[in-house]
Amino acid sequence: MKLTSLSKDHKATIRIVAVYAVFGGLWIYFSDTVMGFVTRDPDLLQRISVFKGLSFILITSLLLYHLINRQVRRMTDVENRLSSSLEHLQSAHKRLQLADFSIRNISDAVYWITLDGRFMDCNDAACTMLGYDREEFLTMSVTDLDPDYANEDIAADLERLKRTGSIKLFRSHRTKDGRTIPVEIHSNYLYCHGEEYFCAISRDISERVKSEREMSFFRTLIEFSRDPFYVLDPADGSRMVYANRAACEHYGIDLEQLQTMRIPDWDPEFDMSSVDELYQQMRDGKPARLETVHRVALGK
């Protein structure tokens, strides 16, 4: 870039000198020729030559000023454009650095994968989650992490990914120490600089899966219990938001209708002014006892 700039400056200098030389030569030639036609008096020619020399100095000075000033403006314009381009490049570089830093330090695992399933790159969270270092990742493929991911399933998911641009998958990944962890994967199809690949963001959902299993277990216990269970919402006037099968049978009302009812609907005599105090006791971790009269299926 510097060599190119020097070459342009050299050419500009040659142009200025050439214009100056041509103009000076033409001035001397034509002025002397014209004066030869006007007079032959040596004294008059000498006096006129003084004014001719001053005119030459003045005109050539203006010419040089114009040429040099034009070149300076061009150089200033080039410098401004270069400065603006440099600022844009610096700004873009900072954004790239920030994006790279963010991806490298995000808590979720991020992978860049070619269409044949090979890993191109990964962030630090991916290495931490699965126990492989980056160099090991670059020698691996998707099936190394997920041996149960059949080739036909990969092809189908890849086709769907290219068609929709992004997909979400729930798979299992094998760690370096042999453990298998459930993961939630968000994959995005990318096309950049003539290459196709996809970026996958993976999250370890072991704790979520464990909680969901425990919740499902206890929900099943409650749902199929012979004792009535129901849940009231204190923020909605003690509306019944959940009831198990035994509660529906107990009231003789289906769940949809039960979920529209509040305490006065099954116990019109209940003192609702005491409810807030009961709820506050429960918020404070103290036991609270709620006694109501039920209108049930048997009519009692």
N, C-alpha and C positions, 0 to 999 in steps of 0.2 A: 504493500500500500504506500509506503514512504517513497519507494523507487518510482512508482507511478506518479505520485505528487511532484517529485523533483523533475521528472520528464516533462510534465505539463507546464511547470513553472519555466523551464528552460525554453520550451517552444514559445511560450508567451513573451519571454524576453527577446527572442529572435524576431518575433513579429513586430514588436515595438521598434527595435533597432532598424529593421528592414523598412518599415513605413517612414521612419524618420529620415533614413538615408535616401530613399526614393524621392520623398518630398523635397529634401535639401538639394538633391541633384537637379530635379526639375525646376526648382526656384532659381537656382544659379544660371541654368542654361537659358530658360525662357526670359528671365529678367534682363540678362546681358544682351540677348538677341533683340528684345523689344527696345532697350535703350539705344542700341546701335541704329535702329530705324528712326528714333525720335530726334537724336542730336549727335553731332560729331565733336562738339565743343568739349575739350578735356577738362576745363574748370567746372563746367556744368555737370559733366559726368561724375567728377570727383565729389561734388556736393550731393548729387543725387545718390551716389553709392553709399554715402553715410546714412541717409534715410532708408535706403534699401537694406542695409545691414541691420539697422534698428528694427525695421519691419520684419526682417527674417527672424531675428531673435524673438520678437514678440509673438509672431505667428507660430514658430516652431515650439516656443514655450507653451502656448495654448494647446498645440497639438499633442505635445508630450504629456501635459497635464490631463488631457482627455483620455489618451491611451492608457496612461498609468492608473488614473482614477477608475477607468472601466475595468482594468485588470484587478485592481484592489477590491472593487465591488464584487466581481466574480469570485475572488478568493474568499471574501467575507461570507458570501452566500454559500459557498461550498463548506466553509468551516461551520456555519450555522446548521446546515443540513447534517454534517457529520456529527456535530454536537447533539442535535436532536435525535439522530439515529443511535448515538451512544447512550443517551439517556433512556431511550426505549429498550435498548438491549440490556442495560443495567436493571431497568425495572422488570423486564421479562425474566432476567436471570434471578432476581430476588424472588419473584413469584414461583419460579421453578424450584428454587432452594426451599422456600416455605412449603410448597406442595410435597417435595421429596421428604423434608423433615417431618411433616405431618403424617405422611404415609408410613415412614419408617418407625414412628413412635406411637401410632394409633394402637389402641388396646386389642383390636381385632386383627386376626391373621389376614394378610393380603398376599395373593399370588398373581403373577402374570404367566399365562399358560398359552402355548402354541396350539394350533388346531389339531395337532397329532397327540396332544396330551402331555407334552414335555414342559417342565417348569423353566421359565425364562429368568424369573427373579422372585424374591419374596421379601417381606419386611421382618423386623426383629421379633414381632409378636408371633409370627408363624414358627420361627425357630424355637421360641420359648414354649409354645403350646405343644409342639410335637417332639421336641428334643433333638431335631436335626440342625446342623449348622448350614449356612447358606451354600457352601460348596457341595455339600451332600444333596441339597435340594436340586441343584442344577444338573445332577446326574440322574434324577428320578422322574417318574411320570405319575399321572393321576392314579393309575392302578396300583402303584406302590403304596400309596396311602389308603386306598380303598379297593382291596383285592376282590370284593364282592360286586364291584361296579362292572357289569358285563359290557362287552364291546358294543352290543346292539343297543343297550340303554344309553351308553355314551353318545353313540351316533344320533339317536333319537333326541336326546337332550341338546346336543350341539345344533341340530337342525332347528329345533324350537328356539334356541338361543339366537341363532342368526336371523330367524324370522321375526322374533318379538323384540330383540335387543337386550333383554334381561330376563332371568328366571330365578326362582328361589327353590332350593333343594334341601332336603333333610337326609343326611347321609351319616356314615360312621367312618372315622379316620383312625388309623393305627399309628401309635406313637413309636418312637425308637425303642423304648423299653418293653414293647409288646402289648401295651394296654390299648383298648378300643374305646374311643370317646365319641358320643353323638355330637354332630355339628350342624349348624344352620348355615347354608351357603347362599350368598347372593352373587350371581355371575352376570357380567355385562360383556356384550360383544363389542369389540373395538376394531376399527380399520384406520391405520395410520401409516403414512409413507409407503403405501402400496403393500403393507403386510396386514394379515388378519391374525388376531389373537383375542383372548378374553381375560378379563380381570375378575378374580374370585375373592370375595370377602367372606371369611369363615369365622364363625363364633362357636366356642365351646359351650354347649347347652346342657352339660351334665347335671348341674344343679337344678335347672329348670325341669329336665326330664324326671329327676328324682322327686322334686316337689309335686309335679303333675301325677306321678305314680302314687305318691302318698295321698294326695288329694282324692284321686280316683278310688283308692282303697277305702278311705274313710267315708267318702260320699256313698260308695256302694253299701258299706255297713249301715249308714244312716238310712239310705233309700229303702233297703230291704228289712230294716228293723220293724219289729211288731209294735214298738212304742211310737206314738205320734211325735214328730219333730217338726218345728216350724221356726222361721226367722222373721223378726219384726225390724222394720227400718225406722229408727227414732227421728230421722230427718224428714220423713214423709208421713207424719202423724201416726206412727206405729202401724204402718201398712204391712201386711204379711207378704214378704217377697219370696219366701220359699216354704214349701211344705212337702214332707215325704209321703209315700203311698199310704202309710198307716194314718197320717193326719187327714188325708183326703177321705179315707174310709170312716175315720172317726167323726168328721163333720158331715159326711155324706154329700160332699161338694167336690167338683173337679178342681184341679190345680189352677186353671185359668181364672175361675171365679174366686177362689180363695185369695188369689194375688190382687184382687181389687178390694179386699175387706180390711177393716181396721177393728181395733178392740171393741168399740161400741156396737159393731155389726153382729158380734156373737155374745156380747154382754152389755146390754143397754144401761145397766145399773152401775157400771164400773166408773170410779172416780178418776177421770183422766188427769186431774191436777196433780196426782201422785206420781205420774209416769216420769216426768222430768227428774224428780228426785231419785227415782230408781235407776234411771239411766246414768245419772251423775255418780251414784255409788259404784256402778259397774265400771265407769271410766276411771274411778279412783282405785280400782282393783279390789273393791269390797264386794262380798256376796250380796245379791239382791234377790228377793223373792216376790214374784208376781202371781197373784191369785185372782182368777176370773171364773165366771160361770160360762159354760159352753152350751150352746144350742147344737146338739149333735144329731146324727142320722136317726137315732132311736127316739128323738123327740124330747130328750131330758136335758 
